[in-house]
Amino acid sequence: MTGASIRVVIADDEPLIRAGIRMILTSDPGIEVIAEGANGREAIDLVRAHGADVVLLDIQMPGMDGLTAMVELRRVAPSSRVIILTTFGERENVLRALESGSAGFLLKDTAPAELIGAVRAAAAGDAYLSPAATRHVVDQLASGRMAARGEAARARVAGLSGREHEVLCLLGEGLSNADAGRRLHMSEATVKTYVSRILAKLECENRVQAALLARDAELGG
């Protein structure tokens, strides 16, 4: 996005966490926190009333949790990008969120710069896959389900070209487009083109789903 600020809605039942997220995000002049809610239902109502480019949702909230709210938000506000807030103890819920098309997830103890980067990536239409945190969780999630999913995943990636296969391997490692470009000696724009092509061929909604598929297929392992 260029010009206009990125409009963010935060939903978490803990006021101190909301205040901390707001403080971090508003330190970036290109990000505006337009509203806060304490549960999923409030988040949906706020997005309907004000619109939002990015919605940060805690998984565990009273009344309506983040996963339920995300499914509803994808129906009523498909242009709003959802990032799930989580802890390592909620890994299976995180997998459900990623497979349902969230723009990624963040650990609640993530670094401020990573939080800002994730919001900017989501607003730009990308999905955030943190090498420091997300890759570890994806590895843990995928390992317990690999036997059942591996064959189907390998069949899906079989139609990729050699270069697309290389780019997908790096997505599975959690690399950004810029880092993947350096690894493959290609420009960031070229990598972005390959990523778009891969998502279309694999029928993945975002790079997080593609990364999960790469891990299921044991690419680059």
Backbone as ProteinMPNN parsed JSONL, in Angstrom:
{"seq_chain_A": "MTGASIRVVIADDEPLIRAGIRMILTSDPGIEVIAEGANGREAIDLVRAHGADVVLLDIQMPGMDGLTAMVELRRVAPSSRVIILTTFGERENVLRALESGSAGFLLKDTAPAELIGAVRAAAAGDAYLSPAATRHVVDQLASGRMAARGEAARARVAGLSGREHEVLCLLGEGLSNADAGRRLHMSEATVKTYVSRILAKLECENRVQAALLARDAELGG", "coords_chain_A": {"N_chain_A": [[0.837, -1.195, 0.0], [0.426, 2.296, -0.636], [0.7, 5.744, 0.28], [-2.111, 6.165, 1.766], [-2.779, 5.436, 5.229], [-2.316, 2.245, 6.843], [-5.07, 0.596, 7.994], [-6.016, -0.707, 11.053], [-7.613, -3.176, 13.049], [-7.799, -4.363, 16.328], [-8.273, -7.281, 18.25], [-8.529, -8.616, 21.35], [-8.884, -10.158, 24.493], [-7.495, -9.191, 26.639], [-6.777, -6.222, 28.106], [-4.226, -5.018, 28.529], [-2.568, -6.272, 26.676], [-3.773, -5.451, 24.285], [-3.25, -2.699, 24.521], [-0.465, -2.669, 24.416], [0.022, -3.672, 21.83], [-1.227, -1.691, 20.311], [0.409, 0.537, 20.964], [2.868, -0.238, 19.852], [2.223, -0.533, 17.104], [1.276, 2.024, 16.388], [3.561, 3.462, 16.555], [4.636, 3.413, 14.116], [4.374, 5.576, 11.484], [2.841, 4.978, 9.275], [0.781, 3.328, 9.98], [-2.431, 2.908, 11.359], [-4.348, 2.408, 14.189], [-7.598, 1.725, 14.297], [-9.681, 0.773, 15.837], [-10.624, -1.226, 18.732], [-11.379, -4.409, 20.118], [-12.846, -6.795, 22.464], [-13.486, -9.375, 21.943], [-14.315, -11.884, 19.448], [-16.819, -11.312, 18.252], [-17.131, -8.565, 18.708], [-15.001, -7.674, 17.163], [-15.854, -8.303, 14.55], [-18.131, -6.658, 14.343], [-16.886, -4.16, 14.568], [-15.24, -4.084, 12.293], [-17.176, -4.191, 10.311], [-18.378, -1.724, 10.797], [-16.337, 0.207, 10.509], [-14.522, -0.651, 8.617], [-11.42, -2.223, 7.651], [-7.986, -2.73, 6.979], [-6.271, -4.641, 7.995], [-6.765, -7.16, 10.429], [-6.099, -8.013, 13.69], [-6.341, -10.874, 15.513], [-6.845, -12.464, 18.563], [-6.571, -15.917, 19.44], [-7.892, -17.246, 21.599], [-10.672, -16.121, 23.051], [-13.39, -14.861, 25.022], [-16.904, -15.547, 24.432], [-16.865, -15.23, 21.422], [-14.405, -16.86, 19.703], [-11.144, -16.323, 18.131], [-10.761, -17.904, 15.82], [-13.34, -18.614, 14.961], [-14.328, -16.059, 14.509], [-12.653, -15.276, 12.439], [-13.459, -16.872, 10.271], [-16.025, -15.827, 9.865], [-15.386, -13.169, 9.283], [-14.047, -13.451, 6.867], [-16.17, -13.915, 5.275], [-17.905, -11.657, 5.501], [-16.219, -9.484, 5.212], [-14.22, -9.7, 3.009], [-11.981, -8.402, 1.984], [-10.471, -7.617, 4.113], [-7.543, -8.415, 5.827], [-6.54, -11.083, 7.877], [-4.655, -11.628, 10.771], [-3.562, -13.997, 13.049], [-3.176, -14.062, 16.557], [-1.19, -15.818, 18.871], [-0.001, -18.523, 21.041], [2.719, -20.837, 21.669], [1.492, -23.032, 22.762], [-0.88, -23.464, 21.423], [-0.857, -24.867, 19.011], [-2.298, -26.601, 17.232], [-4.635, -25.181, 16.804], [-3.532, -23.025, 15.461], [-2.715, -24.21, 13.077], [-5.218, -24.818, 11.965], [-6.104, -22.223, 11.548], [-4.286, -21.236, 9.612], [-4.744, -22.99, 7.489], [-7.281, -22.251, 6.895], [-7.014, -19.905, 5.62], [-5.893, -17.601, 6.814], [-3.813, -14.658, 7.076], [-1.49, -15.276, 8.264], [0.331, -15.804, 11.38], [1.162, -14.592, 14.649], [3.353, -14.858, 17.405], [2.643, -14.023, 20.805], [4.765, -12.922, 22.141], [6.299, -11.727, 20.26], [8.8, -9.759, 18.522], [8.709, -6.156, 18.423], [9.351, -4.992, 15.869], [8.845, -7.13, 14.193], [6.105, -7.479, 14.477], [5.142, -5.094, 13.312], [6.162, -5.486, 10.736], [4.718, -7.758, 9.963], [2.079, -6.793, 9.841], [2.35, -4.901, 7.815], [3.081, -6.582, 5.686], [0.775, -8.179, 5.432], [-1.118, -6.221, 4.768], [-0.203, -5.549, 2.277], [-1.067, -7.596, 0.771], [0.227, -9.94, 1.082], [1.315, -12.9, 2.881], [2.368, -13.464, 6.216], [5.244, -15.067, 7.146], [7.187, -15.943, 9.547], [10.606, -16.426, 9.847], [11.824, -16.81, 12.34], [9.837, -17.575, 14.201], [7.369, -18.575, 13.047], [8.21, -20.555, 11.238], [9.235, -22.511, 12.937], [6.928, -23.327, 14.329], [5.358, -24.228, 12.188], [6.905, -26.397, 11.356], [6.604, -28.067, 13.59], [3.859, -28.508, 13.576], [3.461, -29.737, 11.087], [4.911, -32.102, 11.306], [3.522, -34.044, 12.779], [1.509, -34.758, 11.077], [2.445, -35.606, 8.71], [2.598, -38.168, 7.511], [-0.016, -38.794, 6.699], [-0.605, -36.748, 4.961], [1.476, -36.38, 3.213], [1.734, -37.808, 0.705], [-0.374, -36.81, -0.868], [0.363, -34.132, -0.928], [2.819, -34.22, -2.307], [1.916, -35.03, -4.792], [0.508, -32.781, -5.585], [2.511, -30.841, -5.896], [3.954, -31.814, -7.962], [3.541, -30.873, -10.539], [4.919, -28.488, -10.8], [7.383, -26.292, -12.215], [11.003, -26.614, -12.464], [12.291, -24.307, -11.368], [10.135, -23.128, -10.03], [9.713, -25.089, -8.135], [12.069, -24.825, -6.632], [11.688, -22.262, -5.538], [9.386, -22.733, -4.011], [10.417, -24.509, -2.126], [11.982, -22.753, -0.615], [10.024, -21.091, 0.405], [8.904, -22.886, 2.158], [10.91, -22.959, 4.019], [10.561, -20.605, 5.252], [11.519, -18.236, 4.18], [11.66, -14.803, 3.159], [10.575, -12.963, 0.209], [12.723, -11.358, -0.599], [14.932, -12.581, 0.682], [14.802, -15.113, -0.465], [15.31, -14.421, -3.09], [17.982, -13.587, -2.919], [19.155, -16.019, -2.267], [18.679, -17.5, -4.569], [19.754, -15.965, -6.496], [18.181, -14.052, -7.835], [16.0, -11.29, -8.655], [13.963, -9.565, -6.225], [11.447, -8.897, -7.221], [11.161, -10.751, -9.286], [11.069, -13.136, -7.846], [8.684, -12.689, -6.494], [6.902, -12.831, -8.617], [7.178, -15.527, -9.31], [6.197, -16.662, -6.941], [3.493, -15.87, -7.017], [2.691, -17.315, -9.254], [3.096, -19.924, -8.362], [1.238, -20.061, -6.252], [-1.134, -19.896, -7.687], [-1.011, -22.218, -9.293], [-0.981, -24.238, -7.344], [-3.302, -23.776, -6.081], [-3.425, -22.349, -3.687], [-4.225, -20.021, -1.129], [-2.482, -18.198, -0.006], [0.999, -17.51, 0.847], [1.557, -18.793, 3.203], [-0.082, -21.079, 3.297], [1.067, -22.348, 1.099], [3.637, -22.79, 2.095], [3.092, -24.612, 4.148], [2.236, -26.732, 2.586], [4.61, -27.303, 1.26], [6.147, -28.231, 3.385], [4.658, -30.497, 4.111], [5.099, -32.024, 1.851], [7.702, -32.573, 2.173], [9.725, -31.03, 1.064], [12.935, -29.868, 0.295], [13.907, -30.817, 2.657]], "CA_chain_A": [[0.0, 0.0, 0.0], [1.15, 3.554, -0.633], [-0.131, 6.906, 0.54], [-2.994, 6.063, 2.915], [-2.334, 4.604, 6.336], [-2.882, 0.902, 7.003], [-6.086, 0.668, 9.05], [-5.927, -1.96, 11.807], [-8.488, -3.469, 14.178], [-7.21, -5.318, 17.265], [-9.237, -7.961, 19.126], [-7.909, -9.442, 22.383], [-9.65, -9.933, 25.711], [-6.634, -8.626, 27.669], [-6.549, -4.805, 27.788], [-2.809, -4.674, 28.495], [-2.017, -6.738, 25.399], [-4.257, -4.521, 23.262], [-2.548, -1.428, 24.661], [0.894, -2.858, 23.932], [-0.014, -3.78, 20.37], [-1.54, -0.359, 19.782], [1.583, 1.392, 21.13], [3.873, -0.656, 18.874], [1.791, -0.261, 15.738], [1.151, 3.461, 16.134], [4.898, 4.047, 16.443], [4.875, 3.486, 12.671], [3.457, 6.614, 10.977], [2.002, 4.467, 8.202], [-0.218, 2.403, 10.513], [-3.433, 3.533, 12.221], [-5.256, 1.495, 14.885], [-8.863, 2.445, 14.24], [-10.643, 0.275, 16.822], [-10.225, -2.381, 19.523], [-12.468, -5.199, 20.677], [-12.445, -7.78, 23.468], [-13.809, -10.733, 21.491], [-14.507, -11.996, 18.021], [-18.039, -10.634, 17.814], [-16.845, -7.134, 18.655], [-14.127, -7.44, 16.012], [-16.677, -8.323, 13.342], [-18.951, -5.445, 14.339], [-16.017, -3.006, 14.323], [-14.819, -4.104, 10.896], [-18.354, -3.799, 9.529], [-18.673, -0.302, 10.995], [-15.251, 1.109, 10.154], [-13.611, -1.208, 7.633], [-10.06, -2.443, 8.15], [-7.082, -3.417, 6.063], [-5.727, -5.786, 8.713], [-7.384, -7.452, 11.715], [-5.316, -8.881, 14.57], [-7.282, -11.615, 16.34], [-6.397, -13.483, 19.506], [-7.314, -17.164, 19.248], [-8.762, -17.573, 22.722], [-11.408, -14.994, 23.601], [-14.736, -15.266, 25.447], [-18.01, -15.192, 23.547], [-16.514, -15.746, 20.103], [-12.947, -16.914, 19.607], [-10.564, -15.752, 16.933], [-10.949, -18.749, 14.646], [-14.731, -18.45, 14.522], [-14.448, -14.709, 13.973], [-11.95, -15.194, 11.167], [-14.319, -17.456, 9.242], [-17.1, -14.87, 9.598], [-14.799, -11.991, 8.645], [-13.752, -13.773, 5.472], [-17.44, -13.868, 4.551], [-18.51, -10.325, 5.48], [-15.218, -8.472, 4.863], [-13.161, -10.5, 2.375], [-10.778, -7.622, 1.693], [-9.7, -7.438, 5.351], [-6.586, -9.494, 6.036], [-6.562, -11.492, 9.278], [-3.483, -12.243, 11.397], [-3.927, -14.619, 14.313], [-2.24, -13.974, 17.678], [-1.215, -17.133, 19.495], [1.147, -18.982, 21.813], [3.156, -22.144, 21.2], [0.61, -24.068, 23.28], [-2.118, -23.537, 20.642], [-0.379, -25.153, 17.666], [-3.314, -27.173, 16.349], [-5.507, -24.083, 16.407], [-2.818, -22.232, 14.473], [-2.803, -24.922, 11.803], [-6.569, -24.597, 11.442], [-6.19, -20.845, 11.068], [-3.528, -21.099, 8.38], [-5.419, -23.732, 6.426], [-8.533, -21.557, 6.576], [-6.726, -18.731, 4.812], [-5.416, -16.409, 7.511], [-2.612, -14.076, 6.486], [-0.35, -15.657, 9.084], [0.121, -15.69, 12.806], [2.254, -14.032, 15.436], [3.413, -15.187, 18.822], [2.384, -12.818, 21.589], [6.023, -12.326, 22.599], [7.076, -11.354, 19.081], [9.489, -8.47, 18.585], [7.915, -5.064, 17.837], [9.6, -4.824, 14.43], [8.2, -8.231, 13.49], [4.675, -7.169, 14.476], [4.928, -4.073, 12.281], [6.423, -6.112, 9.444], [3.618, -8.661, 9.643], [0.925, -5.976, 9.452], [2.645, -4.323, 6.499], [3.03, -7.667, 4.695], [-0.628, -8.55, 5.241], [-1.795, -5.133, 4.059], [0.277, -5.563, 0.898], [-1.638, -8.751, 0.099], [1.088, -11.089, 1.288], [1.109, -13.574, 4.154], [3.589, -13.336, 6.984], [5.812, -16.322, 7.6], [8.377, -15.524, 10.265], [11.634, -17.459, 9.986], [12.174, -17.028, 13.736], [8.771, -18.185, 14.981], [6.394, -19.328, 12.276], [8.787, -21.76, 10.665], [9.321, -23.518, 14.0], [5.598, -23.853, 14.592], [4.954, -24.995, 11.013], [7.611, -27.679, 11.428], [5.994, -28.887, 14.625], [2.523, -28.883, 13.129], [3.513, -30.628, 9.94], [5.55, -33.375, 11.609], [2.559, -35.019, 13.262], [0.492, -35.04, 10.065], [3.129, -35.802, 7.446], [2.321, -39.457, 6.879], [-1.331, -38.78, 6.066], [-0.723, -35.67, 3.983], [2.645, -36.281, 2.348], [1.533, -38.296, -0.659], [-1.228, -35.859, -1.577], [1.135, -32.908, -1.148], [3.797, -34.453, -3.371], [1.197, -35.06, -6.062], [0.131, -31.41, -5.943], [3.668, -30.04, -6.319], [4.644, -32.489, -9.065], [3.386, -30.13, -11.782], [5.69, -27.251, -10.812], [8.657, -26.3, -12.943], [12.158, -26.725, -11.582], [12.498, -23.067, -10.628], [9.024, -22.983, -9.089], [9.985, -26.037, -7.068], [13.096, -24.22, -5.787], [11.086, -21.155, -4.79], [8.495, -23.307, -3.015], [11.272, -25.032, -1.053], [12.402, -21.637, 0.229], [8.836, -20.684, 1.156], [8.782, -23.835, 3.256], [11.916, -22.611, 5.014], [10.162, -19.352, 5.876], [12.25, -17.092, 3.642], [10.94, -13.731, 2.48], [10.909, -12.864, -1.21], [14.056, -10.787, -0.732], [15.917, -13.592, 1.064], [14.771, -16.158, -1.488], [15.983, -13.886, -4.261], [19.428, -13.65, -2.696], [19.574, -17.423, -2.309], [18.562, -18.005, -5.941], [20.372, -14.983, -7.399], [17.117, -13.45, -8.635], [15.461, -10.086, -8.036], [12.795, -9.765, -5.374], [10.259, -8.836, -8.076], [11.056, -12.022, -10.004], [10.6, -14.131, -6.88], [7.261, -12.421, -6.253], [6.174, -13.375, -9.766], [7.159, -16.981, -9.149], [5.296, -16.998, -5.83], [2.118, -15.74, -7.516], [2.458, -18.432, -10.164], [3.011, -21.127, -7.53], [-0.037, -20.044, -5.525], [-2.196, -20.195, -8.65], [-0.93, -23.624, -9.699], [-1.275, -25.12, -6.214], [-4.603, -23.363, -5.545], [-3.228, -21.885, -2.315], [-4.669, -18.644, -0.993], [-1.364, -17.337, 0.36], [2.281, -18.193, 0.954], [1.564, -19.652, 4.39], [-0.616, -22.367, 2.869], [2.074, -22.97, 0.231], [4.725, -23.26, 2.948], [2.617, -25.846, 4.788], [2.246, -27.773, 1.562], [6.012, -27.665, 1.042], [6.591, -29.048, 4.525], [3.982, -31.792, 3.986], [5.738, -32.768, 0.754], [9.088, -32.783, 2.591], [10.621, -30.373, 0.106], [14.108, -29.22, 0.834], [14.279, -31.346, 3.963]], "C_chain_A": [[0.874, 1.248, 0.0], [0.177, 4.674, -0.325], [-0.92, 6.761, 1.817], [-2.405, 5.145, 3.974], [-2.986, 3.231, 6.279], [-3.806, 0.933, 8.208], [-6.203, -0.699, 9.724], [-6.986, -2.01, 12.9], [-7.813, -4.556, 15.023], [-8.316, -5.949, 18.1], [-8.484, -8.91, 20.053], [-8.632, -9.137, 23.684], [-8.803, -9.346, 26.843], [-6.281, -7.174, 27.318], [-5.071, -4.428, 27.691], [-2.164, -5.109, 27.184], [-2.482, -5.83, 24.277], [-3.489, -3.211, 23.306], [-1.112, -1.536, 24.14], [0.96, -2.941, 22.426], [-0.277, -2.417, 19.742], [-0.305, 0.542, 19.833], [2.648, 1.061, 20.084], [3.466, -0.232, 17.46], [1.741, 1.231, 15.437], [2.501, 4.175, 16.168], [5.332, 4.144, 14.986], [3.889, 4.492, 12.097], [2.551, 6.133, 9.857], [0.927, 3.513, 8.655], [-1.132, 3.143, 11.482], [-4.302, 2.449, 12.853], [-6.587, 2.21, 15.023], [-9.867, 1.988, 15.281], [-10.073, -0.944, 17.536], [-11.469, -3.09, 20.037], [-11.931, -6.251, 21.626], [-12.806, -9.2, 23.082], [-14.084, -10.708, 19.991], [-15.734, -11.269, 17.504], [-17.819, -9.134, 17.723], [-15.958, -6.803, 17.458], [-14.927, -7.382, 14.724], [-17.507, -7.043, 13.231], [-18.106, -4.215, 14.014], [-15.564, -2.946, 12.87], [-15.982, -3.713, 9.993], [-18.583, -2.294, 9.606], [-17.603, 0.606, 10.402], [-14.408, 0.636, 8.975], [-12.237, -1.404, 8.252], [-9.245, -3.113, 7.064], [-6.568, -4.708, 6.69], [-6.443, -5.915, 10.057], [-6.484, -8.416, 12.48], [-6.267, -9.538, 15.55], [-6.556, -12.568, 17.276], [-7.191, -14.762, 19.247], [-8.331, -17.364, 20.358], [-9.369, -16.31, 23.316], [-12.791, -15.475, 24.016], [-15.79, -14.842, 24.429], [-17.827, -15.755, 22.158], [-15.004, -15.707, 19.965], [-12.46, -16.409, 18.257], [-10.785, -16.57, 15.68], [-12.357, -18.618, 14.082], [-14.921, -17.073, 13.886], [-13.778, -14.598, 12.611], [-12.803, -15.738, 10.031], [-15.433, -16.476, 8.868], [-16.567, -13.629, 8.88], [-14.482, -12.257, 7.182], [-15.023, -13.739, 4.627], [-17.937, -12.429, 4.403], [-17.523, -9.225, 5.075], [-14.021, -9.157, 4.203], [-11.888, -9.724, 2.062], [-9.927, -7.362, 2.928], [-8.814, -8.657, 5.566], [-6.475, -9.806, 7.524], [-5.23, -12.12, 9.681], [-3.902, -12.749, 12.77], [-2.806, -14.431, 15.332], [-2.327, -15.264, 18.486], [-0.019, -17.344, 20.411], [1.535, -20.355, 21.293], [2.214, -23.252, 21.651], [-0.661, -24.261, 22.477], [-1.834, -23.954, 19.207], [-1.45, -25.701, 16.744], [-4.307, -26.108, 15.904], [-4.846, -23.212, 15.347], [-2.894, -22.897, 13.108], [-4.174, -24.73, 11.172], [-6.697, -23.196, 10.865], [-5.482, -20.685, 9.728], [-4.22, -21.805, 7.225], [-6.725, -23.073, 6.014], [-8.296, -20.243, 5.846], [-6.329, -17.481, 5.563], [-4.135, -15.921, 6.847], [-1.373, -14.366, 7.317], [-0.683, -15.6, 10.554], [1.37, -15.156, 13.471], [2.181, -14.583, 16.848], [3.267, -13.908, 19.623], [3.656, -12.185, 22.143], [6.915, -11.924, 21.435], [7.719, -9.984, 19.251], [8.645, -7.383, 17.927], [8.113, -4.912, 16.336], [8.922, -5.924, 13.632], [6.695, -8.007, 13.409], [4.357, -6.145, 13.381], [5.123, -4.673, 10.896], [5.295, -7.025, 9.005], [2.395, -7.895, 9.168], [1.148, -5.375, 8.067], [2.572, -5.383, 5.407], [1.585, -8.044, 4.391], [-1.364, -7.488, 4.441], [-1.403, -5.09, 2.59], [-0.242, -6.762, 0.12], [-0.8, -10.002, 0.233], [0.665, -11.783, 2.581], [2.424, -13.579, 4.895], [4.042, -14.683, 7.509], [7.157, -16.011, 8.23], [9.402, -16.642, 10.344], [11.921, -17.8, 11.437], [11.116, -17.798, 14.511], [7.875, -19.079, 14.154], [6.977, -20.615, 11.721], [8.865, -22.865, 11.709], [7.965, -24.146, 14.254], [5.108, -24.695, 13.413], [5.62, -26.361, 11.017], [6.939, -28.608, 12.425], [4.617, -29.382, 14.203], [2.582, -29.948, 12.046], [4.011, -32.013, 10.319], [4.548, -34.431, 12.04], [1.547, -35.449, 12.215], [1.11, -35.456, 8.733], [2.739, -37.09, 6.75], [1.009, -39.421, 6.104], [-1.389, -37.801, 4.896], [0.378, -35.675, 2.93], [2.402, -36.683, 0.912], [0.7, -37.317, -1.476], [-0.458, -34.573, -1.879], [2.138, -33.084, -2.277], [3.134, -34.506, -4.742], [0.85, -33.643, -6.52], [1.325, -30.626, -6.466], [4.373, -30.631, -7.534], [4.577, -31.697, -10.367], [4.163, -28.832, -11.848], [6.942, -27.401, -11.656], [9.805, -26.403, -11.946], [12.386, -25.486, -10.752], [11.383, -22.817, -9.631], [9.215, -23.904, -7.89], [11.019, -25.458, -6.098], [12.521, -23.095, -4.935], [10.17, -21.698, -3.7], [9.284, -23.884, -1.844], [11.656, -23.916, -0.081], [11.222, -21.041, 0.993], [8.663, -21.584, 2.371], [9.792, -23.587, 4.356], [11.591, -21.304, 5.721], [10.877, -18.127, 5.341], [11.302, -16.069, 3.024], [11.301, -13.746, 1.01], [12.331, -12.346, -1.412], [15.133, -11.822, -0.411], [15.971, -14.721, 0.044], [15.495, -15.693, -2.748], [17.499, -13.932, -4.121], [19.935, -15.081, -2.793], [19.626, -17.943, -3.755], [19.173, -17.07, -6.973], [19.342, -14.421, -8.387], [16.657, -12.184, -7.926], [14.241, -10.434, -7.185], [11.513, -9.766, -6.209], [10.064, -10.147, -8.839], [10.556, -13.122, -9.081], [9.107, -13.947, -6.618], [6.405, -12.96, -7.394], [6.079, -14.888, -9.68], [6.198, -17.406, -8.045], [3.842, -16.926, -6.283], [1.749, -16.906, -8.42], [2.278, -19.74, -9.388], [1.668, -21.19, -6.816], [-1.19, -20.413, -6.461], [-2.189, -21.677, -9.024], [-1.357, -24.563, -8.578], [-2.639, -24.827, -5.591], [-4.5, -23.053, -4.053], [-3.626, -20.412, -2.233], [-3.531, -17.697, -0.66], [-0.115, -18.177, 0.571], [2.368, -19.08, 2.196], [1.028, -21.033, 4.039], [0.382, -23.085, 1.97], [3.237, -23.516, 1.049], [4.34, -24.54, 3.672], [2.638, -27.006, 3.806], [3.672, -28.246, 1.295], [6.531, -28.549, 2.165], [5.953, -30.431, 4.471], [4.669, -32.66, 2.942], [7.206, -33.056, 1.026], [10.072, -32.189, 1.593], [11.779, -29.724, 0.849], [14.574, -29.772, 2.155], [15.505, -32.172, 3.918]], "O_chain_A": [[1.957, 1.242, 0.585], [-1.013, 4.58, -0.624], [-0.452, 7.193, 2.87], [-1.65, 4.218, 3.68], [-4.078, 3.075, 5.731], [-3.379, 1.259, 9.316], [-6.452, -1.711, 9.07], [-7.229, -1.02, 13.591], [-7.318, -5.548, 14.488], [-9.196, -5.25, 18.602], [-7.879, -9.884, 19.604], [-8.959, -7.982, 23.955], [-9.34, -9.033, 27.906], [-5.569, -6.927, 26.345], [-4.701, -3.603, 26.856], [-1.314, -4.403, 26.641], [-1.691, -5.468, 23.405], [-3.117, -2.668, 22.266], [-0.605, -0.613, 23.503], [1.846, -2.354, 21.805], [0.367, -2.037, 18.764], [-0.002, 1.234, 18.86], [3.256, 1.958, 19.501], [4.259, 0.35, 16.719], [2.123, 1.656, 14.347], [2.583, 5.36, 15.845], [6.274, 4.863, 14.656], [2.68, 4.291, 12.209], [1.583, 6.814, 9.518], [0.222, 2.938, 7.826], [-0.666, 3.912, 12.323], [-4.923, 1.659, 12.142], [-6.704, 3.181, 15.77], [-10.809, 2.718, 15.591], [-9.169, -1.611, 17.032], [-12.479, -2.459, 20.351], [-10.743, -6.572, 21.616], [-12.475, -10.14, 23.806], [-14.083, -9.653, 19.358], [-15.693, -10.673, 16.428], [-18.268, -8.496, 16.77], [-16.142, -5.771, 16.812], [-14.701, -6.503, 13.894], [-17.578, -6.424, 12.169], [-18.545, -3.332, 13.277], [-15.511, -1.866, 12.282], [-15.795, -2.984, 9.019], [-18.936, -1.661, 8.611], [-17.921, 1.66, 9.851], [-13.663, 1.423, 8.391], [-11.931, -0.802, 9.281], [-9.747, -3.957, 6.322], [-6.443, -5.733, 6.019], [-6.698, -4.92, 10.736], [-6.147, -9.493, 11.989], [-6.927, -8.854, 16.333], [-5.748, -13.385, 16.835], [-8.362, -14.695, 18.873], [-9.503, -17.624, 20.088], [-8.692, -15.531, 23.988], [-13.316, -16.413, 23.416], [-15.59, -13.898, 23.664], [-18.554, -16.663, 21.754], [-14.39, -14.648, 20.094], [-13.251, -16.109, 17.362], [-10.977, -16.016, 14.597], [-12.541, -18.523, 12.869], [-15.587, -16.937, 12.859], [-14.279, -13.904, 11.726], [-12.867, -15.143, 8.955], [-15.748, -16.313, 7.689], [-17.217, -13.101, 7.979], [-14.638, -11.367, 6.345], [-14.962, -13.556, 3.411], [-18.344, -12.022, 3.315], [-17.941, -8.151, 4.641], [-12.931, -9.19, 4.774], [-10.827, -10.323, 1.892], [-8.78, -6.93, 2.806], [-9.28, -9.794, 5.496], [-6.331, -8.897, 8.342], [-4.738, -13.031, 9.016], [-4.517, -12.024, 13.553], [-1.631, -14.616, 15.014], [-3.425, -15.751, 18.756], [0.85, -16.483, 20.544], [0.77, -20.976, 20.556], [2.134, -24.297, 21.006], [-1.459, -25.138, 22.806], [-2.481, -23.466, 18.28], [-1.512, -25.308, 15.579], [-4.769, -26.124, 14.763], [-5.515, -22.717, 14.44], [-3.111, -22.228, 12.097], [-4.275, -24.502, 9.966], [-7.32, -23.0, 9.821], [-6.021, -20.066, 8.81], [-4.275, -21.281, 6.112], [-7.222, -23.306, 4.912], [-9.245, -19.544, 5.492], [-6.417, -16.387, 5.006], [-3.459, -16.673, 6.145], [-0.321, -13.766, 7.096], [-1.831, -15.376, 10.936], [2.476, -15.251, 12.94], [1.101, -14.754, 17.414], [3.703, -12.84, 19.193], [3.632, -11.031, 22.571], [8.13, -11.795, 21.587], [7.243, -9.154, 20.025], [7.933, -7.663, 16.963], [7.142, -4.723, 15.604], [8.469, -5.685, 12.512], [6.075, -8.31, 12.389], [3.408, -6.321, 12.616], [4.341, -4.402, 9.984], [4.949, -7.071, 7.825], [1.745, -8.296, 8.203], [0.233, -5.348, 7.244], [2.059, -5.117, 4.32], [1.213, -8.208, 3.229], [-2.142, -7.809, 3.542], [-2.184, -4.643, 1.751], [0.094, -6.938, -1.051], [-1.071, -11.011, -0.418], [-0.229, -11.314, 3.286], [3.485, -13.685, 4.28], [3.309, -15.358, 8.232], [8.153, -15.837, 7.528], [9.093, -17.715, 10.863], [12.23, -18.95, 11.75], [11.453, -18.594, 15.388], [7.644, -20.231, 14.522], [6.315, -21.653, 11.731], [8.592, -24.027, 11.406], [7.859, -25.366, 14.38], [4.511, -25.753, 13.612], [4.98, -27.369, 10.717], [6.729, -29.788, 12.145], [4.258, -30.534, 14.446], [1.847, -30.934, 12.085], [3.586, -33.003, 9.724], [4.708, -35.603, 11.698], [0.802, -36.403, 12.433], [0.4, -35.64, 7.744], [2.567, -37.11, 5.531], [0.92, -39.947, 4.995], [-2.144, -38.01, 3.947], [0.239, -35.052, 1.877], [2.818, -35.979, -0.009], [1.019, -37.027, -2.629], [-0.607, -33.993, -2.954], [2.292, -32.195, -3.115], [3.72, -34.078, -5.737], [0.897, -33.347, -7.714], [1.174, -29.823, -7.387], [5.29, -30.016, -8.078], [5.46, -31.832, -11.215], [4.084, -28.127, -12.855], [7.49, -28.495, -11.794], [9.604, -26.292, -10.736], [12.648, -25.586, -9.554], [11.633, -22.353, -8.519], [8.909, -23.528, -6.758], [10.868, -25.583, -4.883], [12.831, -22.989, -3.749], [10.172, -21.184, -2.581], [8.864, -23.76, -0.693], [11.655, -24.117, 1.134], [11.395, -20.54, 2.104], [8.326, -21.125, 3.462], [9.561, -23.962, 5.506], [12.265, -20.932, 6.681], [10.851, -17.075, 5.981], [10.276, -16.424, 2.443], [12.222, -14.452, 0.598], [13.056, -12.826, -2.282], [16.125, -11.936, -1.132], [17.046, -15.228, -0.277], [16.202, -16.468, -3.392], [18.213, -14.267, -5.066], [21.012, -15.33, -3.335], [20.508, -18.725, -4.112], [19.121, -17.337, -8.174], [19.588, -14.328, -9.59], [16.895, -12.021, -6.73], [13.582, -11.452, -7.395], [10.597, -10.543, -5.939], [8.934, -10.601, -9.018], [9.724, -13.941, -9.473], [8.359, -14.92, -6.531], [5.314, -13.482, -7.166], [5.025, -15.467, -9.946], [5.471, -18.389, -8.191], [3.048, -17.814, -5.973], [0.633, -17.422, -8.36], [1.418, -20.556, -9.718], [1.031, -22.242, -6.775], [-2.102, -21.146, -6.08], [-3.241, -22.315, -9.065], [-2.02, -25.57, -8.828], [-3.081, -25.537, -4.687], [-5.362, -23.436, -3.262], [-3.387, -19.648, -3.168], [-3.597, -16.513, -0.991], [-0.159, -19.405, 0.485], [3.168, -20.015, 2.235], [1.608, -22.045, 4.433], [0.53, -24.303, 2.064], [3.769, -24.582, 0.739], [5.156, -25.452, 3.801], [3.013, -28.125, 4.158], [3.916, -29.441, 1.125], [7.27, -29.503, 1.922], [6.616, -31.431, 4.75], [4.806, -33.871, 3.117], [7.88, -33.7, 0.222], [11.12, -32.772, 1.313], [11.6, -29.111, 1.901], [15.535, -29.262, 2.731], [15.941, -32.687, 4.947]]}, "name": "protein", "num_of_chains": 1, "seq": "MTGASIRVVIADDEPLIRAGIRMILTSDPGIEVIAEGANGREAIDLVRAHGADVVLLDIQMPGMDGLTAMVELRRVAPSSRVIILTTFGERENVLRALESGSAGFLLKDTAPAELIGAVRAAAAGDAYLSPAATRHVVDQLASGRMAARGEAARARVAGLSGREHEVLCLLGEGLSNADAGRRLHMSEATVKTYVSRILAKLECENRVQAALLARDAELGG"}
